[in-house]
Amino acid sequence: MQRITTVLRRFLPALMLSAVAAAPGMALAAYPEQPIKMIVSYAPGGGSDMIARLTAQYMAKYLGNNANIVVVNHAGAGGGIGFAELARAPADGYTIGMINTPNVLTIPIERKSAFKWQDYDLLGNVVDDPDNISVRTDSQIKTLQDLVTYAKAHPGEVTYGTTGIGSDDHLAALKLEKATGIKMTHVPFKGASEVLNAVVSKQVTLAIMNIGEALAAVKGGSQLRQLGQMSAVRTNVAPNVPTFREQGFDIIMASLRGFAAPKGLPAPVREQLVEALKKTAADPEFQARASAYFAPMRYLEPQAYAEELKETEAGFRQLWQVMPWGEK
């Protein structure tokens, strides 16, 4: 009996591996066997958080196998804390996350970081949300030209809130300063919800945030006026808000919101996650709910997403040389 037991112990692992090899679909069919963590690198309540939670619901549906995706917020450092955590997580399919431009591109340019976009397996992009400047409805600033005129007469007096140094919001403000010769004072926050609270409570003069976040805040009851969206043309979610270009300011800035996982996912798991996100983006119900959040949709498959990130990163590296947004 002892000899039989010894033989079984020696050969059982090999027999089990042979069985799995003979039926490669078995491993894929079992995924996911436990909850999947989705990291959001910004505070709860902002546009990134809302879209991530919505996406998680539909991705879980399309993954099947009673999948459960749990959103976890790790805000701070302009998104750097969450991006780093995603990059160093095990590449086993049980940690995925939202990555946001420009922060995922600009942070490694401006300082030493524990991540770069090439450290991820890209799953696809979902949202392309242009920036916008908001003021309270009782503000004397009613147009972009009003803002420029006031800021020139009161250097440094205009304060503006953003989601952090090197964020799309911050870079948009720097571009406006450079284009007009004005000087404003930057007040960084951890997330769009904090920026919103700051402008509503009159802690800052302006809120620079994505147009979708601003419109969602208005729908929620915030008394805000939108001065302009930084897109090439007016987005479908904000057809009544003029672009910066229409008002004589050639500034375009937006935030891509896509999803990724740590580099090195098993191929079958990666394919399943990519397919689940693709089906999510194409789901009419998902699209309708995203529209209700004022999220301009723009789905990119992993390869197209990688090309977009590569091109955008090159542009920011050039910008850093002439207009550094942090300590150089």
ZINORNOR-V876495 format. One record per pair of residues at least 6 apart in sequence whose ideal C-beta (glycine too) atoms are under 8 Angstrom apart, sorted by the first residue. I is the first residue (numbers start at 0). J is the second residue. Records with the same first field share a line. If there is no record, write none. Layout:
BEGIN
I=J, J
END
This chain:
BEGIN
18=25
19=25, 26
23=267
26=265, 267
27=267, 268, 271
28=64
29=64
30=62, 64, 92, 267, 268, 271
31=62, 64, 66, 67, 92, 93
32=64
33=93
34=67, 68, 69, 93
35=59, 62, 66, 67, 68, 69, 92, 93, 94, 95
36=68, 69, 71, 88, 93, 94, 95
37=51, 54, 55, 68, 69, 70, 71, 95, 96, 97, 258
38=71, 73, 81, 84, 85, 88, 94, 95, 96, 97
39=47, 48, 51, 70, 71, 72, 73, 81, 96, 97
40=47, 72, 73, 74, 78, 79, 80, 81, 82, 85, 96, 97, 98, 99, 102
41=47, 48, 72, 74, 78, 81, 99, 162, 189, 190, 191
42=48, 72, 74, 189, 190, 191, 192, 193
43=72, 190, 192
44=190, 191, 192
45=162, 190, 191, 192, 212
46=126, 128, 191, 208, 209, 211, 212, 215, 256, 292, 294
47=97, 99, 190, 191, 256
48=70, 72, 190, 192
49=215, 292, 294
50=97, 125, 126, 256, 289, 292, 294
51=70, 97, 256
52=70
53=285, 288, 289, 292
54=97, 125, 258, 276, 279, 285
55=68, 69, 70
56=68
57=278, 279, 282, 284, 285
58=66, 68, 272, 275, 276, 279
59=66, 67, 68
60=66, 279
61=274, 275, 278, 279
62=68, 271, 272, 275
68=95
72=81
73=80, 81, 84
74=80, 81, 189, 190
75=81, 189
76=106, 163
77=102, 106, 162, 163, 164, 165, 166, 187
78=99, 102, 103, 106, 162, 163, 166
79=102, 106, 112, 113, 114
81=96
82=96, 98, 102, 103, 106, 112, 114
83=112, 113, 114
84=96
85=94, 95, 96, 98, 114, 119, 259, 260, 261
86=113, 114, 115, 118, 119, 261, 262
87=113, 114, 261
88=94, 261
89=261
90=120, 260, 261, 262, 263, 264, 265
91=264, 265, 268
92=260, 264, 265, 268, 269, 271, 272
94=260, 261
95=122, 258, 259, 260, 272
96=258, 259, 260
97=256, 257, 258
98=116, 119, 256, 257, 258, 259
99=254, 255, 256
100=167, 253, 254, 255, 308, 311
101=165, 166, 167, 170, 252, 254, 311, 315
102=162, 163, 165, 166, 167
103=114, 116, 308
104=116, 308, 311, 312, 315
105=165, 166, 170, 315, 319, 324
106=112, 114, 165
107=114, 115
108=165, 312, 315, 316, 319
109=164, 165, 319, 323, 324, 325, 326, 327
110=325, 326
116=259, 308, 312
117=262
118=261, 262
119=259, 260, 261, 262
120=259, 260, 261, 262, 263, 264, 269, 301
121=257, 258, 259, 301, 304, 305, 308
122=257, 258, 259, 260, 269, 272, 273, 276, 301
123=257, 258, 273, 276, 277, 280, 298, 299, 300, 301, 304
124=255, 256, 257, 258, 297, 298, 299, 304, 307
125=256, 257, 258, 276, 279, 280, 289, 294, 296, 297, 298
126=211, 254, 255, 256, 257, 289, 294, 295, 296, 297
127=253, 254, 255, 256, 295, 296, 297
128=209, 210, 211, 212, 253, 254, 256, 294, 295
129=209, 210, 228, 229, 230, 234, 251, 252, 253, 295
130=167, 168, 171, 207, 208, 209, 210, 228, 229, 252, 253, 254
131=207, 208, 209, 210, 213, 225, 226, 227, 228, 229, 237, 240
132=143, 146, 159, 171, 205, 206, 207, 225, 226, 227
133=198, 205, 206, 207, 208, 213, 216, 223, 224, 225, 226
134=140, 146, 198, 204, 205, 206, 223, 224, 226
135=198, 199, 201, 222, 223, 224
136=222, 223, 224
137=222
138=204, 224
139=145, 149
140=146, 149, 204, 205, 226
141=224, 226
142=226, 246
143=226, 227, 243, 246, 247, 248
144=246, 247
146=157, 205, 226
147=179, 181
149=157
150=156, 157, 179, 181, 182, 183
151=179, 180, 181
154=181, 182
155=182, 183, 184
156=184, 204
157=181, 183, 184, 204, 205
158=183, 184, 185, 186, 202, 203, 204, 205
159=172, 183, 184, 185, 186, 203, 204, 205, 206, 207
160=186, 187, 188, 193, 194, 197, 198, 202, 203, 205, 206, 207
161=168, 169, 172, 185, 186, 187, 188, 194, 207, 208
162=168, 169, 187, 188, 189, 190, 191, 194, 208
163=169, 187, 188, 189
164=185, 187, 324, 325
165=324, 325
166=187
167=209, 252, 253, 254
168=194, 207, 208, 209
169=185, 187, 207, 324
170=252, 318, 324
171=207, 229, 250, 252
172=183, 185, 207
173=322, 324
174=250, 252, 322
175=181, 248, 250
176=182, 183
177=322
178=248, 249, 250
179=248
183=205
186=197, 202, 203
188=194, 197
191=208, 209, 212
194=203, 206, 207, 208
195=206, 208, 212, 216, 221
196=202
197=203, 206
198=204, 205, 206, 223
199=221, 222, 223
206=213, 223
209=253, 254
210=225, 228, 230, 234, 236, 237, 240, 293, 295
211=236, 292, 293, 294, 295
212=293
213=223, 225, 293
214=225, 236, 237, 293
215=292, 293
216=223
217=223, 225
218=293
225=237, 240
227=240, 241, 242, 243, 245, 246, 248
228=234, 237, 240, 241, 242, 243
229=242, 243, 250, 251, 252, 253
230=242, 251, 253
231=242, 244, 251
232=242
233=239, 240, 241, 242
234=295
235=290, 295
236=290, 293, 294, 295
237=293
243=249, 250, 251
244=250, 251
255=297, 299, 307, 308, 311
256=294
257=299, 304
258=276
260=269, 272
264=272
273=300, 301
277=298, 300
279=285
280=286, 296, 298
281=298
286=296
289=296
290=296
299=307
319=327
END
